[in-house]
Amino acid sequence: MARAADFDLYRPAEEHEMLRESVRALAEAKIAPHAAAVDEEGRFPQEARDALTGNDLHAVHVPEEFGGNGADALATVIVIEEIARVCASSSLIPAVNKLGSLPVQLAGSTELQARYLTPLARGEAMFSYCLSEPDAGSDAGGMKTTAVRDGDHYVLNGVKRWITNAGVSEYYTVLAVTDTEKRTRGGISAFVVEKADEGVSFGAPEKKLGIKGSPTREVYFDNVRIPADRMIGEEGTGFTTAMKTLDHTRITIAAQALGIAQGALDYAKGYVRERKQFGKPVGDFQGVQFMLADMAMKIEAARQLTYAAAARSERLDSDLTFFGAAAKCFASDAAMEVTTDAVQLLGGYGYTRDYPVERMMRDAKITQIYEGTNQVQRIVMARNLP
Ligand SMILES: Cc1cc2nc3c(=O)[nH]c(=O)nc-3n(C[C@H](O)[C@H](O)[C@H](O)COP(=O)(O)OP(=O)(O)OC[C@H]3O[C@@H](n4cnc5c(N)ncnc54)[C@H](O)[C@@H]3O)c2cc1C
């Protein structure tokens, strides 16, 4: 017979629900009021960064030994979900801080961890992740950026593209080819590069469909000379570390998608109660109720899969790769459908910037693309079927 505790797997702990309540209150008070302006003006959500840093929510995953919260994977998901519910751009602060720094946490030396995770935990620095290049997206192993050993230094040259929070972050995990023969089979290494390193520069911010508050820029490395102890793990292990990182962080993209979808449903639910046509609230029509039911059903299925994946990330289960890809793929597809339906439920008003659902629909789209497109997630799932 199963014991009651065996079913806790299907229910977030009380602390998780308390965390959700407090993050939701903070997000509604300090982040939501700026979300439309951040989108409209395409500016970095500094108010969100201040609020998150002031409440220790900017990088909750950093272990306690480096001054962080040591939040588990599910707590991190809940933080990102609740921020994304009001502003997807702002949710990229904790999400990309995790993405950028997780390689150091997973594979870096203790010295490297102390040096870079401590300022991150204090909120003094943000972290970005540099894998993609102009000609190497889905096929990240086709990267051209090189790191050549020169005494006790490495010299980096190349271009990374689509780098989230580039220019704002102080630190960058950069993947570069150290052996052109071996490439993904032991020829790619990971390094921490600092914004202040000589030879690092940034392109103009991309003009995007959504997440307009999160700067996406190219990062250029022009003979960037860094000490060899900035390598993350052993030479040649970078590609494996980069892929392992994505197993964990795709779950944070699922969380982001989930939050965006929940925000859209919550808004649409309130709207259909107020909006009257044919003499009654449009929410009284069964055609509208069925749409809301489908939206809520998809969100809840995405939430269960995302939380199940987070539990696997925490336990380092062997089926994490499948679950990380499945959660990201399912939740982002659900977010695209739910936000599109939310626009539909607001009719013509939904199509304007006077209401938040068109922003949510534009923001949802990116979750189907980054950290591997959903086609790539399906390749990953097919190769790792449970
Ligand atoms: C706003 C934004 C932020 C980003 N942030 C970061 C970041 O911080 N760090 C970082 O490293 N990268 C980042 N990326 C890059 C992102 O991960 C890539 O854009 C993504 O992996 C796809 O690569 P690509 O754009 O080169 O598309 P391509 O790889 O050129 O793909 C084009 C199309 O072909 C499909 N396709 C490709 N290969 C296959 C295949 N084998 N089977 C079926 N279909 C296939 C794709 O699914 C897609 O539909 C970001 C991108 C954006 C737009």
The ligand as a Gaussian input file, in Angstrom:
#p B3LYP/6-31G(d) Opt

LIG

0 1
 C       15.531000      36.217000     -28.304000
 C       16.539000      35.108000     -28.346000
 C       17.361000      34.895000     -27.236000
 C       18.325000      33.891000     -27.291000
 N       19.192000      33.734000     -26.225000
 C       20.278000      32.921000     -26.358000
 C       21.307000      32.907000     -25.362000
 O       21.225000      33.598000     -24.346000
 N       22.389000      32.129000     -25.582000
 C       22.533000      31.365000     -26.680000
 O       23.538000      30.681000     -26.799000
 N       21.564000      31.331000     -27.641000
 C       20.456000      32.107000     -27.495000
 N       19.471000      32.127000     -28.484000
 C       19.658000      31.306000     -29.685000
 C       18.625000      30.195000     -29.839000
 O       18.875000      29.160000     -28.935000
 C       18.665000      29.754000     -31.315000
 O       18.065000      30.794000     -32.055000
 C       17.951000      28.437000     -31.553000
 O       18.667000      27.382000     -30.966000
 C       17.742000      28.149000     -33.047000
 O       18.890000      28.362000     -33.779000
 P       18.806000      29.230000     -35.133000
 O       18.142000      30.514000     -34.770000
 O       20.165000      29.309000     -35.717000
 O       17.832000      28.422000     -36.068000
 P       18.242000      27.251000     -37.094000
 O       19.072000      26.234000     -36.381000
 O       18.817000      27.878000     -38.319000
 O       16.845000      26.623000     -37.419000
 C       15.970000      27.090000     -38.445000
 C       14.757000      26.158000     -38.501000
 O       15.195000      24.837000     -38.862000
 C       14.752000      23.902000     -37.908000
 N       15.741000      22.825000     -37.785000
 C       17.082000      22.951000     -37.674000
 N       17.666000      21.748000     -37.574000
 C       16.657000      20.842000     -37.629000
 C       16.592000      19.414000     -37.602000
 N       17.695000      18.659000     -37.471000
 N       15.392000      18.814000     -37.699000
 C       14.240000      19.553000     -37.814000
 N       14.243000      20.909000     -37.845000
 C       15.424000      21.530000     -37.764000
 C       14.603000      24.689000     -36.613000
 O       13.730000      24.048000     -35.699000
 C       14.051000      26.002000     -37.147000
 O       12.669000      25.888000     -37.326000
 C       18.449000      33.076000     -28.428000
 C       17.610000      33.300000     -29.533000
 C       16.678000      34.304000     -29.503000
 C       15.826000      34.556000     -30.718000

